Amino acid sequence: MELHDVWFVLIAVLWIGYFFLEGFDFGVGVLTRLLARDRAEKRVLINTIGPVWDGNEVWLLTAGGATFAAFPEWYATLFSGFYLPLLVILVCLIIRGVAFEYRVKRPEEHWQRNWETAIFWTSLIPAFLWGVAFGNIVRGVKIDASFEYVGNVWELLNPYALLGGLVTLTLFTFHGTVFTALKTVGEIRERARRLALRLGLVTAVLALAFLLWTQADQGDGTSLIALVVAVAALVAALVANQAGREGWSFTLSGVTIVAAVAMLFLTLFPNVMPSTLDADWSLTVTNASSSPYTLKIMTWLTVIALPLVLLYQGWTYWVFRKRIGTQHIADPVH
């Protein structure tokens, strides 16, 4: 296996890690409007992800940086062609981070309510747009002989990509719901389990349609295996949720995300961005990659740094592993 193939796999792993981790905290952000009934319950939801949401976003920064370094042509075409949706995602992530920190800085109800509304929308919009973006990457876009995107932003809003956006939105929200059931106690935990069942059924229908569409267009034997794993894991997650096994339900919903994203990358390889104008103009792991020397240096740095990052993030989740409820929410001090 060549180094550019290795780095394609590593970038796929980074995106899988990002969607697994950021997926549930996007979902929790959406649940502040769907599940929480009062301010105390909103605080419970936000506190479940409070210690970890910023660490989850490190995976996005690493995926973007790795793409820039390992596949600069892919990075340039992607960020120029998808400039507007990626800018919207970036703005949402900035506002979302500010909202988490500023929400409790003042006691006025309208101040806190406005920031909580911001958390909801800045969780929902990226959760949808990431699916739209990856749907277009897998489907292919208008790339010319100079590897330039020559389409417009409206062409990104095609039926396949929009379905992909609905899948990521519902799947992340389901993932966040089972995470909430895992991390809370009392009535909010029971309501999260009931909501997870309804969300899971909707997610299963949308995900099955999207993955079958992907398989029919570009799939092979390995992508079919990933499809089966994703669907089976989602069904198993619903069964575990109904049985009150929140840990297994969360793990299996995570497996669904891992298998679904892996399927997209399997159907994409060896392309990194197919051209719908001419297959010879597609960006591939070969023509979009950096020099072998650059990839070699990056590989050694990754071997050293990645285990340390994983150990630190795993320790963070271990420290904040306990369940919480409204009885654990103290009165705010200003």
QUIVENRA-V677299 format. One line per field, one symbol per residue. ss: DSSP state (H for helix, E for strand, - for the rest). burial: I if it has 9 or more other ideal C-beta (glycine too) atoms within 8 Angstrom, else O. A space follows every 50 residues. Layout:
ss = ???
burial = ???
This chain:
ss = --HHHHHHHHHHHHHHHHHHHHHHHHHHHHHHHH----HHHHHHHHHHHH --HHHHHHHHHHHHHHHHHH-HHHHHHHHHH-HHHHHHHHHHHHHHHHHH HH------HHHHHHHHHHHHHHHHHHHHHHHHHHHHHHH-E-E-----E- --HHHH--HHHHHHHHHHHHHHHHHHHHHHHHHE--HHHHHHHHHHHHHH HHHHHHHHHHHHHHHHHH--HHHHHHHHHHHHHHHHHHHHHH---HHHHH HHHHHHHHHHHHHHHHHH--EEE-E---HHH-EE-------HHHHHHHHH HHHHHHHHHHHHHHHHHHH----E-HHH------
burial = OOIIIIIIOIIIOIIIIIIIIIIIIIIIIIIIOOIIOOOOIIIIIIIIIO OIIOIIIIIIOIIIOIIIIIIIIIIIIIIIIIOOIIOIIOOIIOIIIIII OOIOOOOOOOIIOOIIIIIIIIIIIIIIIIIIIIIIIIIIIIIIOOIOIO OOOOIIOIOIIIIIIIIIIIIIIIIIIIIIIIOIOIOIIOIIIOIIIOII IIIIOIIIIIIIIIIOOOIOOOIIOIIOIIIOIIIIIIOIIOOOOIOIII OIIIIIIIIIIIIIIIIIOOIIIIIOOOOOIIIIIOOIIIOOOIIIOIIO OIOOOOOOIOOOIOOIIOOOOOOIIIOOIOOOOO
